[in-house]
Amino acid sequence: MVEEGPNDQPPEPPGEPTDQSTGEPTDHSTGELTEHDAVAPEVWHRVHPLTPILESLGVLVGIFIAGAYSLQNFAQTAIEDLARGDGVDLGFAGWLRTHPFVILGGVGGIVLLLLLTALFSWLAWRVRGYRIDSEAIYYRRGLLSKKLRKARLDRVQSIDLQQKLLPRILGMAELVFDVAGGSDSNISLKYLSKKRAEGLRDELLAAVRAKKQGGQQGERTPTAGLSAEAAAGTAPSTISSSPASATGAPADATGVPGGPGGEAVIDRTVPERRDDSIGVRLSKRLGSLAEDASQEAESSLNELLAPYNVSADVSDEGEIIRVPVHRVVVSSLLKSETIISVLAVLFVIAIAIVLLVMGLTEAFIPMLVAVIPGLFAAFSAFRKNLDNANFVVNLGENGLAVNHGLVSTSRKVIPLDRLQAVCLHQPLLWRWAGWWKVEYNIASAGGSDESNILLPVGDIDQALLMVGLALPDPQMPEGLSAATLVRSAMYDRKSEDPQAETAEELFHGQPRTSRLIDPLVWRRRAYAVTGSLLVLRLGVLDRRVDFVPHVRVQSMSYHQGPLMRSLGLGTVAVHSTAGPIDPRVTHQSVDDAKQFFSEHSERTRIARQRYDEEARRAKEGRP
């Protein structure tokens, strides 16, 4: 079976040429065989020899779980018997002593199962491998059901290096290729030695960069977008608008302008644009600096971040943020899911103690055993947050290089030119420390379990730094800084900024009629529009601020349900790519909602049109 990512060429029909040494199909992505394809043999490389051992651990874990479950049942029965004053029933153990061949048969079966698993894994490793040419990377696997996956270099979005606990101990790593077109098109190359994985990653990133910069000279094929007017036949009171498509701007293969089909590396043939994020503008400047020019990088960074009133220290390695492990641990303990799990465990323990005091020993043991799943749930919630320990952000010429992980480590590059929206989030119990979390939406084909975190936990200066890097210059009114606006969005009327009252005038709150639907949050919810951003203030207990650049808006829709219609309210959804951010201007009066819908559709259309026109002029050499 042959698997390819979307927009790749389909499998070759029977009768087309194949490589005689491997039996694998020849690459026909160009539609014809080149001289190189006809002469150069296909060279397949094998993965690390310990790969089958690591992949066979599932069998060992299954055996261990089965044994642990049987032991738990035996221990629970023994404890209950002892609590009633009865002796422990060891009849089965006595029967095993009189039938030693049963023990030998069981042990032999386990050994045979392990040997068969090892043999199958070794044979599967023999046929597993990868191949790289000037057009794509190929990955084959499978002993009984063969699979060949192909990732074209011009479709690779990013290459992440991941190390789970055991591979990390053994000095091994996994390369994950994020390929445009859907999570099913991604390729995971495991396992390689860490040194080999790092070298291969650097070489492939250089090849991807060269391939895409060469492809940028060609013409991109536009795809149809959504209509900018009300769609006929849609549900009542629903209107859609697609500012991106209304511009006639080219879109990538997924229909997202500048999205998955766009560059994974920053296009330096286009000079800095006003609507580029500050991080993209800085990356373009870094491309012309020497590798050890950290002072120049720091100066450029602080110059661009001046509207946010923050400064950053850039180390010689380009490090700008490091989150201490203890901060991640404390913030994890203060999250609602961790607290709820711990409280549930304590509640069950308290009930078990009460039952024991009342003399109900038969119910005490089962209640105590019931605590075990709760402990696992609490540990799972805590461990998930520990994946962000040792969080380090480095500034590079292709975006932000992020390293994180305590037990298992991961390294990835976040391409700032594909960020579509950014949000700040502050859980209730983080307020005492002034911590914030920064997340983002990205035009990418990554899986649903992929992390979208710019900063797991940090103080307000670190949060402003990451927001500033991810967003364009907000283009504020004269005399008002971006820092003042963001702080007003974060703390609303409680902001201590001297210009907070002036910034508050930019926000449009919900009408009083919305208090029947939003009794707790209607006073805080508001939105503000600057020259380049839509800013949404949300949440009361858990504070939240969403930022959506005008040039990144995919489409818009107006919605009014029966209850909102009776109250004279309407909601406008500002569509972004998939991710943790779902921006909506919620529960405004009908007139205000329709006015915002009309004005913001035109505003985003003009912004995208100007943004693309600047790129076209730069590529054509026009001023």
BELBELQUI-V227206 format. One record per residue. N is the residue number from 0. RES is the residue in one letter. PSI is psi in whole degrees, 0 to 359 (999 if undefined). OMEGA is omega in whole degrees, -180 to 180 (999 if undefined). D_LAST is the distance of its C-alpha to the last C-alpha in Angstrom with 1 decimal. Layout:
n res psi omega d_last
N RES PSI OMEGA D_LAST
N RES PSI OMEGA D_LAST
This chain:
n res psi omega d_last
0 M 138 179 51.2
1 V 130 178 47.5
2 E 135 176 45.0
3 E 153 176 41.3
4 G 159 176 38.5
5 P 149 -180 37.0
6 N 1 171 34.6
7 D 167 178 36.4
8 Q 146 178 38.5
9 P 166 179 42.0
10 P 147 -178 45.1
11 E 141 177 46.2
12 P 163 -180 49.1
13 P 144 177 52.4
14 G 348 179 52.8
15 E 160 -173 49.3
16 P 145 173 49.3
17 T 162 177 49.9
18 D 125 -173 50.3
19 Q 335 -177 54.0
20 S 331 -177 54.2
21 T 340 -177 53.0
22 G 4 -179 53.3
23 E 151 -179 49.8
24 P 145 175 47.5
25 T 146 -179 45.0
26 D 120 178 41.3
27 H 29 -177 40.1
28 S 338 178 36.7
29 T 355 178 35.2
30 G 350 179 37.9
31 E 159 178 39.6
32 L 129 175 41.2
33 T 171 179 39.2
34 E 323 179 41.1
35 H 319 -180 40.7
36 D 326 -176 42.2
37 A 333 -174 45.1
38 V 312 -173 46.0
39 A 130 177 45.1
40 P 156 177 47.6
41 E 123 -179 46.7
42 V 115 180 47.4
43 W 136 179 48.3
44 H 140 179 48.5
45 R 157 176 50.9
46 V 183 -176 50.4
47 H 140 -179 52.6
48 P 336 -180 56.3
49 L 358 -179 57.0
50 T 313 180 54.8
51 P 328 179 57.9
52 I 315 180 59.8
53 L 322 -179 57.2
54 E 346 177 56.9
55 S 355 -178 60.7
56 L 338 179 61.0
57 G 323 178 60.9
58 V 316 179 64.4
59 L 318 179 65.7
60 V 320 178 64.2
61 G 317 178 65.8
62 I 318 -180 69.2
63 F 318 -180 68.8
64 I 318 178 68.0
65 A 316 178 70.9
66 G 320 179 73.2
67 A 322 179 72.0
68 Y 317 178 72.5
69 S 319 179 76.1
70 L 323 178 76.7
71 Q 317 179 75.5
72 N 319 179 77.8
73 F 317 -179 80.7
74 A 320 180 80.0
75 Q 317 179 79.7
76 T 319 -179 83.0
77 A 318 -180 84.7
78 I 319 178 83.6
79 E 320 178 84.9
80 D 318 179 88.2
81 L 325 179 88.6
82 A 328 178 87.8
83 R 356 -179 90.6
84 G 7 179 93.0
85 D 162 176 93.1
86 G 161 179 92.7
87 V 130 -179 89.7
88 D 111 179 90.1
89 L 27 -177 89.8
90 G 320 -179 91.4
91 F 322 178 88.5
92 A 321 177 88.3
93 G 323 179 92.0
94 W 322 179 91.6
95 L 325 179 88.9
96 R 329 180 91.3
97 T 353 180 93.8
98 H 72 -176 91.3
99 P 334 -179 89.4
100 F 336 176 88.2
101 V 319 178 86.1
102 I 314 180 84.3
103 L 320 179 83.9
104 G 319 179 82.6
105 G 313 179 80.0
106 V 318 179 78.8
107 G 322 177 78.9
108 G 319 179 76.8
109 I 316 180 74.2
110 V 317 179 74.1
111 L 319 178 74.0
112 L 318 179 71.1
113 L 319 180 69.2
114 L 317 178 69.9
115 L 320 178 68.8
116 T 317 179 65.6
117 A 318 180 64.9
118 L 314 180 65.7
119 F 319 180 63.5
120 S 321 180 60.6
121 W 318 178 61.1
122 L 322 178 61.1
123 A 325 178 58.0
124 W 326 -179 56.3
125 R 328 -178 57.3
126 V 358 -180 55.3
127 R 140 178 52.3
128 G 178 179 49.3
129 Y 156 -180 45.6
130 R 143 -178 43.6
131 I 131 172 40.1
132 D 192 -176 38.3
133 S 349 -176 34.7
134 E 328 -170 34.1
135 A 171 170 36.2
136 I 137 -177 38.9
137 Y 143 -179 42.3
138 Y 121 -180 45.0
139 R 149 179 48.6
140 R 171 176 51.6
141 G 131 179 54.8
142 L 309 179 58.3
143 L 315 177 59.8
144 S 103 -175 56.7
145 K 141 178 54.0
146 K 140 174 50.3
147 L 120 180 47.2
148 R 145 -175 43.8
149 K 135 176 40.5
150 A 111 177 37.1
151 R 139 -177 34.1
152 L 327 -179 31.9
153 D 359 177 28.7
154 R 357 180 30.5
155 V 124 -179 31.7
156 Q 317 -180 30.3
157 S 161 178 32.2
158 I 112 -176 35.3
159 D 143 177 37.7
160 L 121 -177 40.7
161 Q 145 178 43.8
162 Q 110 172 47.3
163 K 176 -170 50.2
164 L 302 -175 53.3
165 L 314 175 55.4
166 P 326 179 52.6
167 R 320 178 51.4
168 I 323 -178 55.0
169 L 4 179 55.2
170 G 34 -178 51.9
171 M 160 -177 50.2
172 A 163 180 46.9
173 E 135 175 45.3
174 L 127 -179 41.8
175 V 120 -179 40.3
176 F 116 176 37.5
177 D 109 -174 35.6
178 V 135 -179 34.6
179 A 142 175 32.5
180 G 359 179 34.7
181 G 154 -177 37.5
182 S 334 -180 39.8
183 D 345 -179 42.2
184 S 355 179 39.7
185 N 152 -180 39.6
186 I 132 177 41.5
187 S 116 -177 43.7
188 L 102 -179 44.8
189 K 142 -5 47.9
190 Y 156 175 49.3
191 L 159 171 48.1
192 S 150 -176 49.1
193 K 318 -180 46.7
194 K 317 180 45.7
195 R 320 180 45.1
196 A 317 180 43.1
197 E 318 178 40.8
198 G 318 179 40.2
199 L 321 179 39.7
200 R 315 180 37.3
201 D 317 180 35.1
202 E 318 -178 35.2
203 L 323 177 34.3
204 L 320 177 31.4
205 A 320 179 30.0
206 A 319 178 30.7
207 V 317 -180 29.1
208 R 314 -180 25.9
209 A 320 -180 25.8
210 K 317 -176 26.7
211 K 324 177 24.0
212 Q 328 174 21.2
213 G 323 -180 22.4
214 G 341 -179 22.8
215 Q 343 178 19.2
216 Q 339 179 18.2
217 G 176 -177 20.7
218 E 133 179 20.5
219 R 142 -177 21.9
220 T 121 178 24.6
221 P 151 174 24.4
222 T 157 -176 27.7
223 A 143 177 29.2
224 G 191 179 29.2
225 L 157 180 31.6
226 S 149 180 31.9
227 A 357 179 30.6
228 E 175 -179 33.8
229 A 132 -178 37.4
230 A 128 -179 38.7
231 A 141 177 41.8
232 G 5 178 44.9
233 T 175 -178 43.8
234 A 153 -180 46.1
235 P 145 176 46.9
236 S 27 178 44.7
237 T 123 -180 41.9
238 I 139 -180 38.4
239 S 148 175 35.4
240 S 141 179 31.7
241 S 89 -179 28.9
242 P 325 -177 25.6
243 A 316 -178 23.9
244 S 335 -179 25.2
245 A 339 180 24.6
246 T 344 -172 20.9
247 G 14 -178 21.3
248 A 146 178 19.5
249 P 143 176 20.9
250 A 162 -179 23.8
251 D 188 -173 25.6
252 A 344 177 29.1
253 T 1 -179 30.7
254 G 8 -180 28.8
255 V 114 -180 27.1
256 P 128 -178 23.3
257 G 20 -174 22.2
258 G 221 -172 26.0
259 P 330 179 28.5
260 G 356 -179 26.8
261 G 190 -174 23.6
262 E 138 170 23.1
263 A 342 175 25.9
264 V 155 -174 23.8
265 I 132 -179 20.5
266 D 106 -179 17.5
267 R 1 173 15.9
268 T 345 177 13.4
269 V 124 179 11.5
270 P 174 -180 10.8
271 E 135 176 12.8
272 R 153 -176 12.6
273 R 327 -178 14.7
274 D 3 170 17.1
275 D 148 174 17.7
276 S 157 -180 21.2
277 I 324 178 21.9
278 G 321 178 23.5
279 V 317 179 20.5
280 R 319 179 18.4
281 L 319 -180 21.3
282 S 323 177 21.8
283 K 324 176 18.3
284 R 322 -179 19.3
285 L 331 -179 22.8
286 G 338 -179 21.6
287 S 3 -179 20.8
288 L 160 175 24.1
289 A 159 -175 27.5
290 E 330 -177 30.0
291 D 16 -176 32.2
292 A 60 -178 29.7
293 S 327 180 31.1
294 Q 318 178 30.9
295 E 321 179 27.1
296 A 317 179 26.8
297 E 320 179 29.2
298 S 315 179 27.4
299 S 318 -180 24.0
300 L 311 -178 25.9
301 N 329 176 27.8
302 E 316 -179 24.7
303 L 330 -178 23.1
304 L 5 -178 26.5
305 A 322 179 27.2
306 P 337 -179 27.0
307 Y 1 178 29.9
308 N 40 176 32.0
309 V 156 176 32.8
310 S 153 -177 32.6
311 A 147 173 33.1
312 D 119 -179 35.0
313 V 120 179 33.5
314 S 174 179 36.2
315 D 332 178 35.8
316 E 1 180 35.8
317 G 9 -178 33.0
318 E 131 179 35.5
319 I 336 180 34.5
320 I 137 171 37.3
321 R 122 -179 40.8
322 V 121 -179 43.1
323 P 149 -179 46.8
324 V 319 -177 49.2
325 H 328 179 51.6
326 R 320 178 48.9
327 V 320 -179 48.3
328 V 311 -179 52.1
329 V 316 180 52.8
330 S 326 177 49.9
331 S 320 179 51.2
332 L 335 -178 54.7
333 L 7 177 53.4
334 K 151 -173 51.8
335 S 319 -177 53.6
336 E 323 178 54.3
337 T 316 -179 55.9
338 I 318 -180 58.0
339 I 317 179 59.2
340 S 316 180 60.3
341 V 317 179 62.2
342 L 322 178 63.8
343 A 318 178 64.9
344 V 315 179 66.6
345 L 324 179 68.3
346 F 316 180 69.5
347 V 320 178 71.1
348 I 319 179 72.7
349 A 318 178 74.1
350 I 320 179 75.6
351 A 320 179 77.1
352 I 319 178 78.7
353 V 317 179 80.2
354 L 323 178 81.7
355 L 318 179 83.2
356 V 325 180 84.7
357 M 357 178 86.2
358 G 8 -180 87.8
359 L 70 -176 85.7
360 T 332 179 85.2
361 E 328 180 84.7
362 A 342 -176 81.5
363 F 313 -176 80.4
364 I 310 178 79.5
365 P 323 179 77.4
366 M 322 180 75.5
367 L 322 178 74.9
368 V 328 -179 73.7
369 A 346 179 71.3
370 V 334 -174 69.4
371 I 312 177 68.2
372 P 324 178 65.5
373 G 321 177 64.3
374 L 319 177 64.0
375 F 321 179 62.0
376 A 317 179 59.6
377 A 317 180 59.2
378 F 322 180 58.6
379 S 317 179 56.1
380 A 321 -180 54.0
381 F 318 -178 54.2
382 R 324 179 53.4
383 K 321 179 50.3
384 N 333 179 48.8
385 L 347 176 49.8
386 D 341 179 47.3
387 N 8 176 44.7
388 A 158 -177 46.8
389 N 38 -179 45.3
390 F 118 -178 41.8
391 V 133 179 39.3
392 V 124 176 35.5
393 N 141 180 33.5
394 L 124 179 29.8
395 G 174 -176 28.2
396 E 350 178 24.8
397 N 4 -180 25.4
398 G 206 180 26.7
399 L 122 175 30.0
400 A 119 -174 33.0
401 V 128 174 36.1
402 N 135 178 39.7
403 H 162 177 42.7
404 G 140 178 46.3
405 L 305 177 49.8
406 V 306 174 51.9
407 S 137 -177 49.3
408 T 154 180 45.9
409 S 145 179 42.5
410 R 127 -179 39.1
411 K 161 176 35.9
412 V 126 178 32.1
413 I 109 179 30.4
414 P 110 -173 26.8
415 L 338 -179 25.2
416 D 357 178 22.3
417 R 8 175 25.1
418 L 133 -175 27.0
419 Q 332 180 27.4
420 A 155 -178 29.7
421 V 147 177 31.6
422 C 151 172 35.0
423 L 137 -178 37.3
424 H 132 179 41.0
425 Q 103 174 44.1
426 P 158 -174 47.6
427 L 313 -174 50.4
428 L 358 176 52.1
429 W 352 -173 49.0
430 R 323 -177 48.9
431 W 330 -179 51.4
432 A 350 -178 49.2
433 G 31 -177 45.9
434 W 151 177 44.5
435 W 155 176 41.6
436 K 142 -179 40.4
437 V 125 179 36.8
438 E 172 -177 36.1
439 Y 159 165 33.2
440 N 143 -179 32.4
441 I 145 174 30.4
442 A 91 -174 29.2
443 S 166 -180 31.8
444 A 19 -177 34.8
445 G 159 -179 37.1
446 G 169 -178 40.7
447 S 338 180 42.1
448 D 5 -178 43.8
449 E 140 -178 40.5
450 S 134 177 39.9
451 N 52 -174 37.0
452 I 125 171 37.5
453 L 328 180 35.1
454 L 115 -178 37.9
455 P 322 177 41.6
456 V 136 -179 42.8
457 G 166 178 41.6
458 D 179 -173 41.8
459 I 326 179 39.4
460 D 318 177 37.3
461 Q 321 178 36.8
462 A 315 179 36.1
463 L 324 178 33.4
464 L 312 -178 31.9
465 M 322 177 31.7
466 V 317 180 30.5
467 G 320 179 27.8
468 L 326 -174 26.6
469 A 345 -174 26.8
470 L 157 174 25.0
471 P 170 173 21.6
472 D 125 -174 21.7
473 P 348 178 24.0
474 Q 64 -177 22.3
475 M 160 173 25.7
476 P 157 -178 27.0
477 E 133 177 27.3
478 G 2 -179 30.2
479 L 132 -177 30.6
480 S 160 177 29.8
481 A 325 179 29.2
482 A 320 -180 32.4
483 T 316 179 34.4
484 L 314 -177 33.2
485 V 319 179 33.9
486 R 323 176 37.3
487 S 324 177 38.2
488 A 326 -179 37.4
489 M 316 -172 39.5
490 Y 4 -176 42.5
491 D 234 -173 42.1
492 R 355 179 44.4
493 K 2 180 45.8
494 S 138 -179 42.7
495 E 7 180 43.6
496 D 139 -178 40.2
497 P 331 -179 40.6
498 Q 21 -175 37.9
499 A 321 -179 39.3
500 E 321 178 40.5
501 T 318 179 37.2
502 A 326 -179 35.5
503 E 334 179 38.4
504 E 341 179 37.5
505 L 342 -176 34.3
506 F 138 177 36.6
507 H 112 -177 38.2
508 G 177 178 41.6
509 Q 149 178 44.0
510 P 163 -178 46.5
511 R 332 -180 50.2
512 T 340 -179 51.2
513 S 353 -177 49.4
514 R 339 177 51.9
515 L 331 178 54.4
516 I 321 -178 52.0
517 D 71 -175 50.5
518 P 333 -176 53.3
519 L 327 -169 52.0
520 V 356 -172 48.2
521 W 332 180 47.5
522 R 328 -177 47.3
523 R 323 -176 44.7
524 R 131 179 42.5
525 A 165 176 39.4
526 Y 153 177 35.7
527 A 148 -180 32.8
528 V 126 175 29.2
529 T 188 -180 26.4
530 G 341 -178 22.7
531 S 354 -173 22.2
532 L 150 163 25.8
533 L 125 -177 29.1
534 V 126 -178 32.0
535 L 126 178 35.5
536 R 123 -172 38.6
537 L 163 170 41.5
538 G 146 176 45.0
539 V 303 178 47.9
540 L 307 172 49.9
541 D 107 -179 47.1
542 R 148 -178 44.0
543 R 141 176 40.7
544 V 126 178 37.1
545 D 140 177 34.5
546 F 128 178 30.7
547 V 111 176 28.5
548 P 144 -179 24.6
549 H 321 -176 23.4
550 V 351 -178 21.1
551 R 2 -180 24.1
552 V 127 -179 26.6
553 Q 314 178 28.0
554 S 177 180 30.1
555 M 155 176 32.6
556 S 147 178 36.2
557 Y 135 -177 38.7
558 H 142 177 42.3
559 Q 108 177 45.5
560 G 178 -178 48.9
561 P 316 -179 52.3
562 L 317 178 52.9
563 M 324 179 49.5
564 R 320 -180 50.1
565 S 334 179 53.4
566 L 0 -180 51.8
567 G 38 -178 48.9
568 L 159 177 46.3
569 G 158 -179 43.3
570 T 139 178 41.0
571 V 122 176 37.4
572 A 128 177 36.4
573 V 106 -170 32.8
574 H 132 175 32.7
575 S 182 176 31.4
576 T 170 -178 32.2
577 A 142 -179 35.7
578 G 189 -177 36.7
579 P 353 -174 38.7
580 I 124 177 36.5
581 D 82 -172 37.3
582 P 132 179 35.5
583 R 136 169 37.3
584 V 104 -163 37.6
585 T 138 168 41.3
586 H 51 171 44.1
587 Q 164 174 42.3
588 S 155 -175 44.0
589 V 315 -179 43.3
590 D 316 -179 41.4
591 D 321 -180 39.3
592 A 316 180 38.6
593 K 324 178 37.6
594 Q 316 177 35.4
595 F 317 -180 33.7
596 F 313 -178 33.4
597 S 312 -177 31.8
598 E 320 -176 29.4
599 H 328 175 28.3
600 S 314 179 27.8
601 E 320 -179 25.3
602 R 314 -179 23.8
603 T 327 178 23.3
604 R 313 -180 22.0
605 I 319 -180 19.2
606 A 315 -180 18.4
607 R 321 179 18.4
608 Q 316 179 16.4
609 R 320 -179 13.5
610 Y 314 -180 14.0
611 D 325 179 13.9
612 E 323 177 10.9
613 E 321 178 8.8
614 A 318 -180 10.6
615 R 318 180 10.2
616 R 320 -180 6.5
617 A 318 -180 7.0
618 K 329 180 10.1
619 E 357 179 9.0
620 G 20 179 6.6
621 R 146 180 3.8
622 P 999 999 0.0
